[in-house]
Amino acid sequence: MATVTINSLTFTYPQRKRPVLDNLSVTFPGGKFSLLTGVSGGGKSTLLRLIAGLTPLPAPNTVTFDGEPLTKIAPGKRAATVAMLFQEPSTQFTMDTVVNELRFALENQQVDPAAMPAKIDAALDFIGITNLKDRSLMALSGGEQQKVALAIIVAMDSDVILLDEPFASIDPPTRLTLLQKLVALCTQRGKTIILADHDLSGYDQWVDHLAVLDTGKVTLLSAEQTKKRFAAFTPEQLRLTHVTQPSSELTVCLQGDQLGIAQGKRQLIQPQDLSFFAHQATLITGPNGSGKSTLFRALVRLGKYQGTLAYAGTNIQKLSRKRYAREVGLMFQSATAQFLNVTVTEELNLSRHFGNADYFTAERVQDLLTQLNLADHAEQVIYSLSSGQQKKLQLLCMLIMAPDVLLLDEPLKGLDFASIQVVMRILTTVQRDLNLTLIMVSHQLSGLDDLITLHLHLDQQHLTYEGVAE
């Protein structure tokens, strides 16, 4: 186990006036589970990257492991000391399949080739994804990719494990299972874990310390302060209390007749008749890898499907792609996959050019940017924004496009609770004013109750509308 100490660390990005980390000092105890939270764009990912040595330190001796400065640990030996799981796991994959990616990580640590198979199998088994061993990484769901990235961290067996939003695309039952496995790494293997997350659901009985990063400094909260923070993420706060079964009075906008979804030889959704209803906010939930994102891609004609799909009564295959894309839009799970320009302003201007500029006037867009805490980033390069900031910009751009039906794939990924509340208010207002149909996939349930009116659950290859859970 290793104690991580940050000493008077100040870090400022190029072309930025204010430091994101300001004379920060904090100690993360060895062999303990520390949870790091704070606002989107507040510097959590930056801090983790500095601890991992992935971003050059502005001064020596500002990060130490058991008193040894990070700068004095040879790069080839750092992986044995500290390993990091990125917020977007696909960005750290290099190889084609799961097993090859784990083998590649161990090769970089110069692990004896004869010992690799046992290490790989043990890591996959520990995370519970042995069945993914020979799968293509790019064919996995976002949640499955996060599990693979975590298995790589386990196989590397580093003393300090840094995790940046590791459960952002993980379904709640799997989230709890993986959380318990992280705790076991602390208690049974003596690992030091520092995990950054906005969603504090399920952590209350597991973490040793809750730390808040705010205005460039970290504060370790007291037991009473920690209890108050966790109170907003109790099971009662995550319930959907306004959902109902669809009634005959609702208008169908998308209709699937014997609609089925497959991925290669794997049947994800068995053929069934399925209706999506106009002017409603529908939430789709279900286990990782069950086919939710694949369903979305089929709905916008980016993926194959079985059966037929009709929009407003017309088979979507008979509609021109350009017209249909203006009617039914998809917000991708990965924000960076959707951007076409360099700066925030350029991306917004493109959306306004092709979107509903009458509603989204320059004044309204500026007000929304202010609400989303993006007003000061107008000329910033999109790819230098935090993941949460990118997500808010992506959502705003898709709303400006204002398709009649907007599919939202994990739109709350990387957002802090306050940002989620702002996003929900904006979604509610825009949906009401423009009479939009929203269909959302989300594992994050906190803050959704006031928006969601219908709930589809995907389980055992079948989608079923559910009412209020007892």
N, C-alpha and C positions, 0 to 999 in steps of 0.2 A: 504494500500500500504506500501511497505517496501523498504528502500534503502539498497542495498548490497554493502558492502565495503570490499575490499581485502587489507590487510596491510602487506607489506614486506613478501610475501609468496614465499618460496623456496621449491621446491619438486623434489626429485630425486628418480627414481625407483631403487630397489635393483639390484646389478650387473651392474649398469649403472654409468659411470664416470661423465657425464655432467647432470646438472639438466634440467628437461623439463620446469620447471617454475623457474625463477631466480630473486629473490627479487622483485616480481611482486606486484605492488600497483595500484589499479583502483577502481573507484566508479561507480556503475550502479544505476542511479536515480530511486527512487520509482515511481510506476505508469507509467513508460515509457517502450518503446519497444527498446531494445538494440540488435543489430545484431553483432555477433562475427564471424570473418573469419580469415583465415590464412592457411599456408601450411598443407598438410596431415601429420599427425604425429607430429604436432607442439605443441600439448598439450591442444587443445580446450576441448576434452572430459575429460581429466584429471582435468582441471579447473572446469568444471561443476560438476564432481563427488565430488570434494573437497567442493564446495559450498553447494552441496546437503547433505554432511555428509556421503556419501557412501564410501569414501576413508578417512581414519584417517588423520587429519591435523598434520603436523609436529611440530606445535607449537600452543598454545592457543592464542586466540584473533586475529588470522590472517584473519578470516572471521567473519563479524558481520552483523546483520540484525537490522537496525535502532539503531546501537550502541551496541546491545546485542550480545555477542560472541556466535557463533554456539555451541561451546563446553558446554555452560551453559544452552542450551535449552534441556530439557529432551527428550530422543529418542522418547517417546510416543507422544510428542507434535510437533515434527519436521515436520510431514506431513501437519500440519495446516499452517506451516510457508513456507515450500519449497517442491516442487515436481518436479521430473525429468522424461522426456521421453527419453528413451535410443535410440541410433542410430539403434539398431536391436531390434524392439519392442517385437519380439517373445521370447526374452531372459528374459523379465520381466513378462510374463504370467505364471499363476499358475493353473488356473482352465480350464475347458473343453469348456465352451461356453462364448459368449460375456457377457450375463447378469450375469452369475455366477462370471466372472472376475470383473465386476464393483461392484457387491455385496461384493466380498471378499475385495476389496480395502476400501469400506466404513465400513466394519466390523472392519478392522484394525484401523480405526479412531474412533471406538466405536460410530458410528452414530446410532441413534434410529432406530431399524428395521422398525417401522411404517413409518418412513420418507424416507426409501431407495427407494421404487418404484418410487416416484415422482422425486427424485434426479437422478435416473438412466435414466428415460424417458426424463427428461429435458436435460441431458448431451448428450444422443444419438440424440435427436432432434436438439440440438445446432450444432452438427457436421454433421448432415444430414445422419445418418446411422441407423435410426430406423428399417429399413428392415433387419439389421444384428443382431438384438437383440438375437435371439435364435440360431444363426449359430455357428457351431464349430469353434473355433479359428484357429485350424490347417488346416481347409479347406479354410481359407480366403487367398486372394492374399497378397503380401507384402504391397501393398498400402492400402488395407482394414485393415490390422493389424495396420498400422500406424495411421489410423483414429480411431480405437478402443482405442489404447494407448492414443491418444489425448482426447478422450471422458472420459477416466478414470481420466486424469489430471483435466478436467473441473469439473467432479463430486466431486473430492477431495476438490476443492475450496481453494487451498493453496494461500497464499499471493504472493509468488514468484514462477514463472513457468520457469523451465529450459528445453530447447528442443535441442536435439542433432541430427542434420540433419533430421528434421521431415518430409521433403518433398522429400526425396531421391528416393522414389518409387511412387510418386504421379504424376498423369497426370497434364499437365499445367492448364486446366480449374479448376480442383479441387484444385490445389495448390493455385490459386488466391482466391477461395472461402474460403479456410481454413485460408489463410493469413488475409483476412478481418475479420474473426471470432476472430483471435488472437488479432487484433487491437481493436476489440470491447471489449475483456477482459480487455485491458488497459484502454480504454476511458470510458467504461460504468461500469466496476467493479473494477477499480483501481488496477489491477494486475501489478506486475513488471515482465516483460518478458525478458529473456536472451536467445537468440536463436543462435546456432552455425550452420553455413552453408557455403558451398563452392560456391554453385550456387546462385549468387546474383540477378537472374532474378525476376523482379516484386516487389522488395523491395523499390525502390527509393522513392515512394510517401507515404510509410507507416511507415518506421522505424524512431525513434527519434535520434538514435546514431549508428554509424558504428565503431566498434572497431576491430583492427587488432592485433592478437597474433603472434609475431615474435621473435625468439631467446629468448624465455622465458619471454618476457615482452609484456604488452598490451598498445597500443596507441589508444586513441580516435581521430578519424580523423576530420579535419575541413570540412566545407560544400563543399569547392572546392575540397579537396582530396576525399571526399565521391563521388562527382559527377564523378570524373575520374574513380574511381573503378567501379561504376555502368555502365559506358559507354561500357564496354566489354560485357554487358549482355542485351543490348537493343534488341527489337524484330528483328531488321535487322540482328543482329549477330547470331540469332537462326534459320534463314531461310536455307533451303536446296536448293541450286541453281544449282546442277549438276545432280539431279535425272531425269531419263527419263522413259517413258513407255517401258516395255520389247519388244524387237524386235524379229523377226523370226530367226535372226542370232545367238541368244543366245542359249546355250546348257542347257537343263533341267537336274538337278542333282537329285532333289526330286520331285516326282509327286504324288499328292493326287487326287484320283478319288472319287467324292462324299464324300470328307473328312469332317467329322463333329466331334465336340468335345463337350462332356457333362460332367457335374460334378454332380453325383447323378441324381436327377430329373431335374436339371437345364441344359438347352441347351445353351452352350456358343457360339459355332460357328455352324451355320446351314450347312448341307452338301453342298459342292461345289467342283468343280474341281479347283485345286490350284497347280501352278508350282513354284518351287524355282530354280534359275538359277546359273549354275556353274561359279566360278571365279569372282563373283560379291560380293559387300558389300551391303546387303539388310537390311534396317531398318524397324522394325515393331513398330508401335505406336497404341495407343488406350486407352480407359478409364481403370481405375483400376478395377480389377475383371472381365474384359471382356473375359479372357481366353488365354492371350498371353503366360504366363508361362506354363499353362496346355497344350497348343499346343506344346511347346518345349519338354515337357516331353513325349508327344505322338511321336514326331519325333525321339526320341532316345529309344523308346520302354520301357519307364518307366511309361507310362500311357495308358489307353484305348482310342480308337478312333473308329469312324464309317467310313465305306468305306474302301478303300485300299490305302496303301502307297508303293511307289516303289522308290528304290534308284538305279540309273544308269540302269533303266529298269527292275529291279528284285524286286518282292514283298519282303519287308523287313522281313516279317514273315518267308520267306524261306531262309534267310541268318542266319548263326550262330551268336549268340549274341556277341561272342568274336570278330569275324571279323567285324561285323557292328559297334561295339563300337570303333574299331580302325579307321573306315571310317568317322563316324559322332559322334562328341563329344559335350558335353554340359557343359558350365561354369555356375554353379548354381548362383542364385541371392545372396544366403548367402555364403560368402567365407568359413566360418568355417565348413560348411557342406561338403566341398570338400577335406579338408586336411586329410592326413593319418599318418603324422609323427609329431615329436615334434619341431624340429628346422628348420629354413629356409633352411640350407644346406641339411639336410636330405630329405626335400620335393623336392628340386630341383634335387638332385641325383636320386630320384625315378623316376621323370619325364624324366630325361635324359636316364635312363636305359631302359625305355619302349618307349621313343619318338625318335625324329629325332636327334640323337647325332652327325651325320655327319655335319648337318647345325649348330646345337646349340652346338658348341664346348665349352670347358671350358672357352676359351678366350672370345667368343661371349657372353656367359651367364654372365661373370663377367662385360663385358661392358654394358650389358642391366641392370644389377643390379645397376651399377653406374648411368646410365641414370634415373633409377627409384628411386634413393636415398635410395637404400636398401643395398648397399655394406657394410655399417658398421653394418648391422644387421644379418650377415650370421649365427652366432651361437646363435642368440636370439630365445627364445621359440616363436613359431608362435602366440600363443594365448595372448602374451603380446604386440604384435604389435598393432598399431592403426587400426581402421576399414579400413581406406584408404590404409595403408601399406599392410594389408592382401589382399585387393582387387588387388593391383598391383602384389603381389606375386602369387595370384591365376591365374591371367591373364598370367603371364610369364610361369607358370607351364603348363597351357593348350596350350599355343603356342608351347612349347617344345614338347608336345605330337604330335602336328602337324597333326591332323586328316584332311582329305580332306575337310570336312565340319565342321565348328566350330560354334556352337550356343552360343551366348553371352547374358546372361540374366542380364540386368542392370550392365554392366561391369564398368561403370563410377561412381557408387554409392560410395559416401564418398571421391571423389577425388577433389582436388583444381584445378583451371583453368590451372595452369602451368603443373600439373601432367596429366591432360586430353590431353594437347597438346603433351606431351611426349608420352603418350600411343597411340595417334592417329598416330604419326610418326612411332612408332614401329609396329603397326598393318598394316599400309600402306606398310612398307618395307617388313615385313614377308609375307604378302599376295602376294606381287609382286614376291618375290624370290621363294616362294614355291607354287605359283599358287593356293592359298587356296580359298575356298568359305566361306564367313562370313555372318552370319544372326544374327542380333542384335535386342534385345528389349531394348529400352531406353526412359525414360521420359526426360532425360537430353539431350538437343539438341546442346548446345553450344560446338563448336569445332569439330562437326561431318561433316561439309560440304565437306571437301576435301577427305573424305573417302567414303561416302555413294553414291552409284550409282543407287539403286532402293529403293522405299519406298512403303511399304504395310501398309495400315491403316485399323484397325479393328473397325468397328462401326456397331451397329444394327445386331450383330451376323454374319457379313460378312466381308471378307478381300478383299480389292481392291487396285490395284497398282495405285499410284498417280504420276503425273508429278510435275513440279515446281509450287509452290503455287504463285498465282498472288498477 
